[in-house]
Amino acid sequence: MPFYLVQFSYTEQAVAHLVHHPQNRIEAVRPAFEEAGVTIRDSWLAFGDYDVILVIEAPGNAQAAAIAMAVTAGGAVRNYKTTPLMTWEEGIEAMRVAGGSEYRPPGG
């Protein structure tokens, strides 16, 4: 099954709520992810551009997109970003295919 990197930030209101009511949100949302066929493989809190970093596993893009839509529709997160991940084996296969490509840039 494909893996995805998920990054998102909480809204100011969500951060204020968490400051007053600290909780592990991953455990709170895990059932909703699993209901969509998505497994949270690992998670971290972060500071910088994103507040939460997840590595998820999903059957495909539709399930990864569905959970992204469900989470953002809830209104507590912003800047939700999903990045598909490849194994090294998949990356090496992509390199091999690219190496045999007949593509030429304009003027090349």
KETOR-659820 format. One record per atom (N, C-alpha, C): residue in one letter; atom name; x, y, z. Coordinates in nm, 3 decimals. Example, Ala and Ser with C-alpha at 12.3 -4.5 7.8 and 13.67 -1.06 7.14 Angstrom:
<pts>
PT code site      xx      yy      zz
PT    A    N   1.319  -0.569   0.780
PT    A   CA   1.230  -0.450   0.780
PT    A    C   1.320  -0.330   0.780
PT    S    N   1.285  -0.225   0.708
PT    S   CA   1.367  -0.106   0.714
PT    S    C   1.290   0.003   0.787
</pts>
This chain:
<pts>
PT code site      xx      yy      zz
PT    M    N   0.084  -0.118   0.000
PT    M   CA   0.000   0.000   0.000
PT    M    C   0.089   0.124   0.000
PT    P    N   0.045   0.228  -0.069
PT    P   CA   0.123   0.351  -0.075
PT    P    C   0.130   0.424   0.060
PT    F    N   0.241   0.494   0.078
PT    F   CA   0.260   0.580   0.195
PT    F    C   0.252   0.725   0.152
PT    Y    N   0.211   0.810   0.247
PT    Y   CA   0.198   0.953   0.222
PT    Y    C   0.251   1.029   0.343
PT    L    N   0.315   1.142   0.315
PT    L   CA   0.355   1.237   0.419
PT    L    C   0.243   1.339   0.429
PT    V    N   0.190   1.361   0.549
PT    V   CA   0.085   1.460   0.570
PT    V    C   0.139   1.565   0.666
PT    Q    N   0.120   1.691   0.630
PT    Q   CA   0.160   1.803   0.714
PT    Q    C   0.043   1.899   0.724
PT    F    N   0.016   1.948   0.845
PT    F   CA  -0.088   2.048   0.858
PT    F    C  -0.065   2.134   0.981
PT    S    N  -0.133   2.247   0.982
PT    S   CA  -0.129   2.340   1.095
PT    S    C  -0.267   2.350   1.155
PT    Y    N  -0.272   2.373   1.285
PT    Y   CA  -0.399   2.399   1.352
PT    Y    C  -0.436   2.546   1.336
PT    T    N  -0.565   2.575   1.337
PT    T   CA  -0.609   2.714   1.340
PT    T    C  -0.577   2.771   1.479
PT    E    N  -0.582   2.903   1.490
PT    E   CA  -0.556   2.967   1.619
PT    E    C  -0.655   2.919   1.725
PT    Q    N  -0.780   2.901   1.684
PT    Q   CA  -0.882   2.854   1.778
PT    Q    C  -0.852   2.712   1.827
PT    A    N  -0.806   2.627   1.739
PT    A   CA  -0.773   2.490   1.777
PT    A    C  -0.654   2.488   1.872
PT    V    N  -0.553   2.571   1.845
PT    V   CA  -0.437   2.578   1.934
PT    V    C  -0.481   2.626   2.072
PT    A    N  -0.566   2.729   2.078
PT    A   CA  -0.614   2.779   2.206
PT    A    C  -0.687   2.669   2.283
PT    H    N  -0.768   2.591   2.213
PT    H   CA  -0.840   2.481   2.279
PT    H    C  -0.741   2.377   2.333
PT    L    N  -0.640   2.342   2.255
PT    L   CA  -0.542   2.243   2.299
PT    L    C  -0.458   2.294   2.416
PT    V    N  -0.431   2.424   2.420
PT    V   CA  -0.356   2.481   2.532
PT    V    C  -0.436   2.465   2.662
PT    H    N  -0.566   2.486   2.654
PT    H   CA  -0.651   2.475   2.772
PT    H    C  -0.695   2.332   2.802
PT    H    N  -0.692   2.246   2.701
PT    H   CA  -0.735   2.106   2.715
PT    H    C  -0.635   2.016   2.641
PT    P    N  -0.514   2.000   2.694
PT    P   CA  -0.412   1.918   2.626
PT    P    C  -0.461   1.776   2.602
PT    Q    N  -0.433   1.727   2.483
PT    Q   CA  -0.474   1.591   2.448
PT    Q    C  -0.395   1.540   2.330
PT    N    N  -0.389   1.409   2.318
PT    N   CA  -0.327   1.344   2.202
PT    N    C  -0.432   1.336   2.092
PT    R    N  -0.429   1.428   2.000
PT    R   CA  -0.529   1.431   1.894
PT    R    C  -0.517   1.313   1.798
PT    I    N  -0.399   1.254   1.788
PT    I   CA  -0.383   1.141   1.697
PT    I    C  -0.472   1.026   1.742
PT    E    N  -0.472   0.999   1.871
PT    E   CA  -0.557   0.890   1.920
PT    E    C  -0.704   0.926   1.904
PT    A    N  -0.737   1.054   1.914
PT    A   CA  -0.876   1.097   1.898
PT    A    C  -0.925   1.081   1.754
PT    V    N  -0.835   1.101   1.656
PT    V   CA  -0.878   1.097   1.515
PT    V    C  -0.848   0.964   1.446
PT    R    N  -0.771   0.878   1.511
PT    R   CA  -0.733   0.750   1.449
PT    R    C  -0.854   0.672   1.396
PT    P    N  -0.965   0.661   1.472
PT    P   CA  -1.081   0.587   1.419
PT    P    C  -1.136   0.644   1.288
PT    A    N  -1.136   0.776   1.274
PT    A   CA  -1.186   0.837   1.149
PT    A    C  -1.093   0.802   1.033
PT    F    N  -0.963   0.802   1.056
PT    F   CA  -0.868   0.764   0.951
PT    F    C  -0.892   0.618   0.912
PT    E    N  -0.902   0.531   1.013
PT    E   CA  -0.920   0.389   0.985
PT    E    C  -1.052   0.362   0.912
PT    E    N  -1.156   0.437   0.946
PT    E   CA  -1.285   0.423   0.878
PT    E    C  -1.272   0.453   0.728
PT    A    N  -1.179   0.544   0.693
PT    A   CA  -1.155   0.579   0.553
PT    A    C  -1.055   0.483   0.487
PT    G    N  -1.010   0.381   0.561
PT    G   CA  -0.913   0.286   0.507
PT    G    C  -0.770   0.332   0.518
PT    V    N  -0.745   0.434   0.601
PT    V   CA  -0.613   0.495   0.614
PT    V    C  -0.553   0.460   0.750
PT    T    N  -0.427   0.419   0.751
PT    T   CA  -0.357   0.386   0.874
PT    T    C  -0.254   0.494   0.905
PT    I    N  -0.257   0.547   1.025
PT    I   CA  -0.153   0.640   1.070
PT    I    C  -0.035   0.556   1.117
PT    R    N   0.075   0.562   1.045
PT    R   CA   0.194   0.482   1.078
PT    R    C   0.280   0.550   1.184
PT    D    N   0.291   0.682   1.178
PT    D   CA   0.367   0.756   1.279
PT    D    C   0.323   0.900   1.277
PT    S    N   0.350   0.969   1.387
PT    S   CA   0.307   1.108   1.397
PT    S    C   0.400   1.185   1.489
PT    W    N   0.410   1.314   1.461
PT    W   CA   0.493   1.403   1.540
PT    W    C   0.426   1.539   1.550
PT    L    N   0.450   1.607   1.661
PT    L   CA   0.421   1.750   1.670
PT    L    C   0.546   1.822   1.623
PT    A    N   0.529   1.937   1.564
PT    A   CA   0.643   2.012   1.511
PT    A    C   0.619   2.161   1.533
PT    F    N   0.720   2.239   1.514
PT    F   CA   0.701   2.383   1.511
PT    F    C   0.767   2.435   1.385
PT    G    N   0.716   2.543   1.334
PT    G   CA   0.759   2.595   1.205
PT    G    C   0.636   2.614   1.119
PT    D    N   0.644   2.574   0.994
PT    D   CA   0.533   2.592   0.902
PT    D    C   0.414   2.500   0.932
PT    Y    N   0.440   2.385   0.993
PT    Y   CA   0.335   2.288   1.021
PT    Y    C   0.340   2.247   1.168
PT    D    N   0.223   2.218   1.223
PT    D   CA   0.213   2.177   1.364
PT    D    C   0.217   2.026   1.381
PT    V    N   0.169   1.953   1.280
PT    V   CA   0.159   1.808   1.288
PT    V    C   0.217   1.746   1.161
PT    I    N   0.293   1.639   1.180
PT    I   CA   0.350   1.562   1.070
PT    I    C   0.305   1.418   1.088
PT    L    N   0.249   1.359   0.983
PT    L   CA   0.205   1.220   0.987
PT    L    C   0.269   1.144   0.871
PT    V    N   0.291   1.017   0.891
PT    V   CA   0.315   0.924   0.782
PT    V    C   0.196   0.829   0.785
PT    I    N   0.122   0.827   0.674
PT    I   CA   0.003   0.743   0.665
PT    I    C   0.020   0.641   0.554
PT    E    N  -0.059   0.537   0.563
PT    E   CA  -0.063   0.435   0.459
PT    E    C  -0.209   0.423   0.415
PT    A    N  -0.231   0.427   0.285
PT    A   CA  -0.367   0.421   0.231
PT    A    C  -0.369   0.332   0.108
PT    P    N  -0.485   0.273   0.078
PT    P   CA  -0.493   0.191  -0.042
PT    P    C  -0.463   0.268  -0.170
PT    G    N  -0.491   0.398  -0.170
PT    G   CA  -0.466   0.479  -0.290
PT    G    C  -0.496   0.625  -0.267
PT    N    N  -0.486   0.700  -0.374
PT    N   CA  -0.505   0.845  -0.367
PT    N    C  -0.645   0.884  -0.321
PT    A    N  -0.746   0.807  -0.360
PT    A   CA  -0.883   0.842  -0.324
PT    A    C  -0.901   0.842  -0.173
PT    Q    N  -0.847   0.743  -0.106
PT    Q   CA  -0.860   0.736   0.040
PT    Q    C  -0.777   0.845   0.109
PT    A    N  -0.657   0.870   0.057
PT    A   CA  -0.574   0.977   0.113
PT    A    C  -0.642   1.113   0.095
PT    A    N  -0.704   1.134  -0.020
PT    A   CA  -0.775   1.260  -0.045
PT    A    C  -0.901   1.269   0.041
PT    A    N  -0.970   1.157   0.059
PT    A   CA  -1.094   1.157   0.138
PT    A    C  -1.067   1.199   0.281
PT    I    N  -0.963   1.146   0.342
PT    I   CA  -0.936   1.184   0.481
PT    I    C  -0.888   1.329   0.487
PT    A    N  -0.816   1.375   0.386
PT    A   CA  -0.776   1.517   0.382
PT    A    C  -0.899   1.607   0.377
PT    M    N  -0.997   1.570   0.296
PT    M   CA  -1.120   1.648   0.286
PT    M    C  -1.197   1.646   0.417
PT    A    N  -1.207   1.529   0.478
PT    A   CA  -1.281   1.518   0.604
PT    A    C  -1.216   1.601   0.714
PT    V    N  -1.085   1.594   0.723
PT    V   CA  -1.014   1.670   0.828
PT    V    C  -1.026   1.820   0.805
PT    T    N  -1.002   1.865   0.683
PT    T   CA  -1.009   2.010   0.658
PT    T    C  -1.152   2.061   0.669
PT    A    N  -1.251   1.979   0.636
PT    A   CA  -1.390   2.022   0.648
PT    A    C  -1.429   2.046   0.794
PT    G    N  -1.356   1.984   0.886
PT    G   CA  -1.385   2.003   1.027
PT    G    C  -1.355   2.143   1.078
PT    G    N  -1.269   2.216   1.007
PT    G   CA  -1.241   2.355   1.040
PT    G    C  -1.133   2.381   1.143
PT    A    N  -1.071   2.278   1.200
PT    A   CA  -0.969   2.298   1.302
PT    A    C  -0.827   2.302   1.247
PT    V    N  -0.812   2.265   1.119
PT    V   CA  -0.678   2.265   1.059
PT    V    C  -0.674   2.351   0.935
PT    R    N  -0.555   2.393   0.901
PT    R   CA  -0.532   2.470   0.779
PT    R    C  -0.400   2.422   0.719
PT    N    N  -0.377   2.459   0.597
PT    N   CA  -0.252   2.422   0.528
PT    N    C  -0.227   2.271   0.530
PT    Y    N  -0.329   2.193   0.501
PT    Y   CA  -0.317   2.047   0.497
PT    Y    C  -0.248   2.010   0.366
PT    K    N  -0.137   1.941   0.377
PT    K   CA  -0.057   1.906   0.260
PT    K    C  -0.029   1.756   0.260
PT    T    N  -0.056   1.690   0.148
PT    T   CA  -0.030   1.547   0.133
PT    T    C   0.075   1.528   0.024
PT    T    N   0.179   1.454   0.056
PT    T   CA   0.285   1.423  -0.040
PT    T    C   0.297   1.273  -0.057
PT    P    N   0.273   1.220  -0.177
PT    P   CA   0.292   1.076  -0.199
PT    P    C   0.439   1.040  -0.181
PT    L    N   0.464   0.926  -0.120
PT    L   CA   0.601   0.879  -0.097
PT    L    C   0.626   0.753  -0.179
PT    M    N   0.750   0.736  -0.222
PT    M   CA   0.790   0.617  -0.296
PT    M    C   0.895   0.542  -0.215
PT    T    N   0.896   0.411  -0.229
PT    T   CA   1.006   0.333  -0.172
PT    T    C   1.130   0.358  -0.258
PT    W    N   1.245   0.319  -0.206
PT    W   CA   1.366   0.332  -0.287
PT    W    C   1.357   0.246  -0.412
PT    E    N   1.295   0.130  -0.400
PT    E   CA   1.281   0.044  -0.517
PT    E    C   1.198   0.113  -0.625
PT    E    N   1.088   0.177  -0.585
PT    E   CA   1.005   0.249  -0.681
PT    E    C   1.083   0.366  -0.742
PT    G    N   1.160   0.434  -0.660
PT    G   CA   1.241   0.546  -0.710
PT    G    C   1.346   0.502  -0.810
PT    I    N   1.410   0.390  -0.782
PT    I   CA   1.512   0.337  -0.874
PT    I    C   1.447   0.296  -1.005
PT    E    N   1.328   0.236  -0.997
PT    E   CA   1.256   0.201  -1.120
PT    E    C   1.223   0.327  -1.199
PT    A    N   1.180   0.432  -1.130
PT    A   CA   1.152   0.559  -1.198
PT    A    C   1.278   0.614  -1.264
PT    M    N   1.392   0.603  -1.196
PT    M   CA   1.519   0.649  -1.254
PT    M    C   1.552   0.572  -1.380
PT    R    N   1.529   0.440  -1.377
PT    R   CA   1.556   0.356  -1.496
PT    R    C   1.467   0.397  -1.613
PT    V    N   1.339   0.417  -1.585
PT    V   CA   1.246   0.458  -1.690
PT    V    C   1.286   0.594  -1.745
PT    A    N   1.320   0.687  -1.656
PT    A   CA   1.361   0.821  -1.700
PT    A    C   1.488   0.814  -1.784
PT    G    N   1.579   0.723  -1.748
PT    G   CA   1.704   0.709  -1.823
PT    G    C   1.683   0.663  -1.966
PT    G    N   1.574   0.593  -1.992
PT    G   CA   1.545   0.546  -2.127
PT    G    C   1.448   0.635  -2.203
PT    S    N   1.414   0.748  -2.145
PT    S   CA   1.315   0.837  -2.207
PT    S    C   1.373   0.906  -2.331
PT    E    N   1.287   0.923  -2.430
PT    E   CA   1.326   0.996  -2.552
PT    E    C   1.296   1.145  -2.539
PT    Y    N   1.253   1.191  -2.421
PT    Y   CA   1.218   1.333  -2.403
PT    Y    C   1.340   1.420  -2.430
PT    R    N   1.314   1.530  -2.501
PT    R   CA   1.416   1.632  -2.527
PT    R    C   1.353   1.767  -2.498
PT    P    N   1.422   1.855  -2.428
PT    P   CA   1.367   1.986  -2.399
PT    P    C   1.356   2.071  -2.525
PT    P    N   1.271   2.172  -2.522
PT    P   CA   1.261   2.261  -2.638
PT    P    C   1.400   2.315  -2.675
PT    G    N   1.430   2.313  -2.801
PT    G   CA   1.559   2.364  -2.851
PT    G    C   1.673   2.269  -2.825
PT    G    N   1.643   2.149  -2.774
PT    G   CA   1.750   2.054  -2.737
PT    G    C   1.771   1.945  -2.831
</pts>
